[in-house]
Amino acid sequence: MAKKIGPLDIYNYLPKTNCGECGEKTCMAFASQLIERAVKLEDCPPLKQPNFDGSYRSLKELLAPNVKEVVVGVGEGAVKIGGEEVIFRHELTYFNNTAIALDVHDEMKDDELVGKVRYINDFYFKRIGEELKLDIIAIRSKSNDPDKFAQCVSKVSDDTKKPLIICSWNPSVLESGLKVVGHERPLIYAATKDTWKEIGGLAVKYHCPVVAFADDDMSELKSVVKALESMGIEDIVLDPGSHVEGQYLANTFGNFVASRRAAIWNEDIGYPLLGVPATVWLNGEGAENIFKEVMIAATMIDKYADLIILHTPEIWALLPIVTLRQNIYTDPRRPIAVDAGLRRFGNPDENSPVIMTTNFALTYYTVASDIESAGVDCYLLVIDTEGLGVEVSVAGGQLDAFKAVDAIKKSGIEEEVKHRKIIIPGLSARISGDLEIQSAWDVLVGPRDSSSIKDFIEKKWNVVN
């Protein structure tokens, strides 16, 4: 079963001096932060002293996640995959998003290659205040020519700061690529039952993570992993094969689930999982492949893939994938919230409308987007509802007249406007009476949907002014 540790389990190995050098007031607080992964063991200076070597090693082992965290790349652009401790998100949380890679290959024309690399670099989409991007570039050897592959790797490396995956079944081809970017810690794809020794040697020589591959054979995959481990390799990624047709597709998803359960429940081959939805294109070209690739990618993310390699660059195909990833990897312990306070849109003056909303990120960004689209100059008062939406927070007591009055006074809005009128969400109508009494402001119950803000202000605000 998955190991469950609490602050006391960790505290027993800490110095227990409450020195505060870690930034926390007590060692127990530091232990709690270690469980949350908000701090690192290295943040405790006393643990670095020789007399705490044993405690440090014990804590390292105790805190190691069931699925090893593997780093691809170096510096600020490095991507972490794996590092998970639970099967189901609600048991704790998922820590590292599924990394999404797009592929290029060494037979692409220079302008086509550079164009796709720059497209990957520039891919950017903002949703609920979070930046959604592509993470990695996978470089495939289509030619099986070491020199040609090395040239391709060099061109890609010169044009991007993103981590790389170098892909070939040929150790000689892989080494040609590693001679160019080995210092950048690319992920080596892939070691098989026939090539584990040669490719494992490359992983050791260049200090890079490596993929262990076995096609729909979990016993063989485990053997490859054990062989790589025997070479002292610790950073391994699992590829149990990515079939896309019929029963083989079902086997693929079954292998993903079985691998993750083995890691979490049995602490067996606990390494990140790699899926390759791009294999749909092995069956030929066709627009239908894009739809199939998206569906397989989505299912792989659902079935614990820590890294996926895609082929299609179509924006309409990538957006649902990065959106799904964001939704799945939301931390259930902390609702997505924005800071409470007063926001200004456009150029509001002393007669501009004052609108109220909650600090649930989805609500806030929807309202903010609708205000910007409407071109309304106004003030937006964001209430701290502990990251809950309007209807839920009213029902649960996180949004009431008392909190709204407190927010009005603390925001300074009374010094910004001459009037004393505020528009509240339609779904919070039940607090309007109490709010008027406690605040001495006129309360206008606004629309239930923020897309109607412009019409509401044009019809109602002008009348009351």
C-alpha positions, 0 to 999 in steps of 0.5 A, spaced: 500 500 500 502 507 499 505 509 505 502 514 509 507 519 513 505 525 518 509 530 521 511 526 527 514 521 522 518 527 520 519 530 526 523 525 529 529 525 524 529 533 525 534 537 529 528 539 534 532 545 536 526 550 533 532 555 530 528 558 525 533 558 520 529 554 515 524 560 515 519 556 519 518 558 527 518 550 529 521 544 527 514 541 527 512 546 522 517 545 517 515 537 518 508 539 515 511 544 510 516 538 507 509 533 507 506 539 502 513 539 498 513 547 500 520 546 502 526 542 501 530 538 506 536 542 504 532 548 507 534 546 514 541 548 515 543 543 521 541 537 517 547 539 513 552 538 519 555 531 519 552 529 525 545 529 522 548 525 516 544 519 518 537 523 519 538 526 512 538 519 509 533 517 513 528 523 511 530 522 504 528 515 503 522 517 508 520 523 503 521 519 496 515 519 492 512 512 490 513 515 483 520 517 482 521 525 480 525 525 474 528 532 471 528 533 464 533 539 462 537 544 466 536 551 469 529 554 469 526 551 463 527 544 466 521 540 466 519 535 472 515 529 471 513 523 476 513 525 483 506 522 485 504 519 491 497 517 490 492 514 485 486 518 486 487 526 486 483 527 492 487 522 496 492 528 496 494 531 490 498 531 483 504 534 484 507 535 477 503 536 470 503 531 465 508 534 460 506 535 453 512 534 447 511 536 440 515 532 435 520 534 429 524 529 425 531 530 422 528 529 415 524 536 415 526 542 411 530 547 415 524 552 414 519 547 416 523 545 422 525 552 425 517 554 424 515 548 428 520 549 433 518 556 434 511 555 434 512 550 440 516 556 443 511 561 442 505 556 444 501 560 450 494 560 452 492 563 459 486 560 462 483 562 469 490 566 470 494 560 469 499 560 463 498 554 459 504 552 454 507 546 451 513 543 455 518 539 451 520 538 444 521 531 441 527 530 436 526 523 432 531 520 427 527 518 421 533 518 417 537 513 422 543 517 419 547 519 425 550 526 422 543 528 419 540 527 426 546 531 430 545 537 425 537 537 426 539 536 434 543 542 433 538 546 429 533 545 434 537 546 440 540 553 437 533 555 437 529 553 443 530 553 451 525 548 452 528 541 454 529 535 449 527 528 448 532 525 443 528 519 439 532 513 436 532 505 436 539 506 434 545 507 439 549 510 434 544 515 432 543 517 439 550 518 441 551 523 435 545 527 438 548 527 445 555 529 443 551 536 441 546 536 447 548 531 452 550 537 457 542 539 457 540 533 460 535 531 454 531 524 455 534 519 451 529 514 448 529 509 448 532 502 451 530 496 449 531 488 451 536 488 445 539 495 446 539 496 454 546 496 455 549 500 450 543 506 451 544 505 458 551 506 457 550 513 454 545 515 460 551 514 465 556 517 460 552 523 459 548 523 466 541 523 462 534 520 464 533 514 459 526 511 457 525 503 458 521 501 452 517 494 452 511 493 447 505 491 450 509 486 455 510 488 462 514 483 464 519 485 459 519 492 461 520 490 468 526 486 466 529 492 462 528 497 468 532 492 472 537 492 467 538 499 467 538 499 475 543 494 475 548 500 471 546 505 477 541 509 473 536 512 477 532 517 472 528 512 468 521 513 464 517 507 462 514 506 456 509 500 456 508 501 448 502 506 445 498 502 441 492 505 438 487 500 435 482 495 438 484 491 443 491 493 443 489 500 445 485 497 451 491 493 453 495 500 452 491 503 457 491 497 462 498 497 462 498 504 464 493 503 470 497 497 472 504 500 472 501 506 476 498 501 481 504 497 482 508 503 483 503 506 488 500 500 492 506 495 491 512 500 490 514 496 484 518 500 478 516 506 481 517 511 475 514 516 470 510 513 465 511 516 457 505 515 452 506 517 445 499 518 442 503 520 435 503 513 433 496 514 430 500 517 424 504 511 423 498 508 419 498 514 414 496 521 414 489 524 414 485 529 418 481 523 422 488 522 425 488 529 429 481 527 432 484 520 434 490 523 437 487 528 441 482 522 444 488 518 446 492 524 449 486 525 453 485 518 455 493 517 457 493 524 461 487 521 465 490 514 465 496 517 469 501 519 463 507 523 466 509 525 459 506 525 452 509 526 445 504 529 440 505 530 433 499 535 430 501 542 431 493 544 430 491 549 435 484 547 436 487 540 437 492 542 443 487 547 446 483 541 449 489 537 451 492 543 455 485 545 458 484 538 460 491 537 463 490 544 467 483 541 470 486 534 472 492 537 476 488 542 480 490 542 487 483 539 491 486 542 497 486 549 495 481 552 490 483 556 485 483 563 487 485 570 486 487 575 491 481 579 494 481 587 493 479 592 488 480 592 481 480 597 476 477 596 469 478 602 463 478 609 466 473 609 472 472 615 475 468 618 481 461 616 478 463 609 475 459 603 477 462 598 482 461 591 481 462 585 486 464 578 485 468 572 489 475 570 488 474 564 485 478 564 479 474 561 474 468 566 476 473 572 477 476 571 470 470 570 467 467 576 470 473 580 468 473 578 461 466 580 460 467 587 463 473 588 458 469 585 452 464 590 454 469 596 454 466 598 461 469 603 465 468 600 472 471 598 479 470 590 481 470 589 488 473 582 489 471 578 496 475 573 499 470 567 499 475 562 500 476 560 493 468 559 492 463 561 487 458 565 488 452 561 489 456 556 493 459 561 497 452 564 499 450 557 501 456 556 505 456 563 508 463 564 505 459 570 502 454 574 506 453 582 508 458 582 513 464 580 509 461 584 503 461 590 508 468 589 511 471 588 504 468 595 502 471 598 508 478 595 507 478 596 499 478 604 499 472 604 494 468 609 499 474 614 497 474 613 490 467 614 488 461 619 490 455 615 490 454 609 494 451 604 489 454 597 488 452 591 483 452 584 486 451 578 482 444 575 481 446 569 484 447 573 491 440 576 491 439 573 498 444 578 501 442 584 498 437 586 504 442 585 509 447 588 505 443 595 504 442 595 512 449 594 514 453 598 509 448 604 507 449 603 500 444 602 495 444 595 492 443 593 485 442 585 484 445 584 477 445 579 472 446 572 473 451 571 468 456 576 467 455 576 459 449 581 461 453 586 465 454 591 459 446 591 458 445 591 465 449 597 466 446 601 460 439 600 462 440 600 470 446 604 472 444 611 468 437 611 471 440 611 478 445 616 476 
